[in-house]
Amino acid sequence: MKVIFHSPFVAADAGAASGASRMAMLLQRALALGGASVACPPLPLTREGNGDLEQQLRLKVRAEEAGRDLLAQIASGRVARPEVWFSYHAYYKSPDWIGPLVCETLGVPYVIAEGSHAPKRAQGPWRLGHEGSTRALGAARLLLAMTAFDRYCLEQIAPGRVHDLKPFIDANAWLQPLRADLFGGRLLSAGMMRDERKLESFRLACDVMRALPDAGFTLDIAGDGTYRAAVEALFLHDGLRERVRFHGALPPAELRDLMGRSDVFLWPGIGEAYGLTYLEAQASGLPVVACRNRGVGDVVLDGETGVLCAPGDVAGLASTVLALACDHQRWIRMAGRAQAFVQAERSLGSASKRLMDLMNAVVT
């Protein structure tokens, strides 16, 4: 199966801090593992996050020009004719203007993974992007929903064409021996420090640390970004700073090692689309303590691989950490279940099989 892969939102990068960049690369790997020949021609991104209508129009024109040029390359044989077009993360801030054009011209199936539909954007600063993403979603033969939230919205405009492909990782790259020692009170938070929503998660993690006993609990923080100074300022209070260590942005191997030395992954996850870091932590054998928010429930099994509390429930988050500290058998059981869950259900291999089954159904 010859596939052209396009990500209008972000460039694919296995080592990036951005989960979207990593997911784009994981999807390419899942396709290749399933036997597909994946081509990634250099195509422009269309992401516009400020609601600048003129910039959106410029990006649209540029993308359509690139689409026509790609069609010319396919016609001349310089680029192999695809049997299917695969786009990742097409929505109103990064509409896919190229996929529908190429698929309509060539008469090949169009697939979108992690597309989303937001009717409230039909008016306002992103109305052009909304128009483009709605048109693309309507043209797709297969829509792969990674969260229940996205699936619900997509089903409203594309009933019967939406199928689940839950977030996944290369589990083998994160698996490590389960901890054999006693609970040591070593908590870990990991997230990009790039916006107010991430800052809110760090603020909640800080409040949880204040609610826990001073003795016996420490917090390691991995991540960096424009809000780092604001994040660090949260932990400057007397008695707290000595229990918190900032590591900055870590490459995957170093983050994996840090997870292997931790006991619980504490990341509230306010506004998270889903969060690949939850799967990476669980694959490393860490139970998760987080908020029941957006797509977090799509990557954490509440009560089995972690515990999800109401958004903003500091008391609930803190009491959950304490309960795990006091119940060694539950902590060990949850760690093992977390690792088994990712390995069996959210691994690259299981995702590849699921993906190719769905792809073959629309290509044949």
Secondary structure as UniProt FT lines:
FT   STRAND          2..6
FT   TURN            14..15
FT   HELIX           19..33
FT   TURN            34..35
FT   STRAND          37..39
FT   HELIX           53..76
FT   STRAND          84..88
FT   TURN            92..93
FT   HELIX           98..106
FT   STRAND          110..113
FT   HELIX           119..122
FT   TURN            125..126
FT   HELIX           127..139
FT   STRAND          142..145
FT   HELIX           148..155
FT   TURN            156..157
FT   TURN            159..160
FT   STRAND          162..164
FT   HELIX           171..173
FT   STRAND          186..190
FT   HELIX           196..211
FT   TURN            215..216
FT   STRAND          218..222
FT   TURN            226..227
FT   HELIX           228..234
FT   TURN            238..240
FT   HELIX           241..243
FT   STRAND          244..248
FT   HELIX           252..260
FT   STRAND          264..266
FT   TURN            270..271
FT   HELIX           276..283
FT   TURN            284..285
FT   STRAND          288..291
FT   TURN            294..295
FT   HELIX           296..298
FT   TURN            303..305
FT   STRAND          306..309
FT   TURN            311..312
FT   HELIX           314..326
FT   HELIX           328..345
FT   HELIX           348..363
//
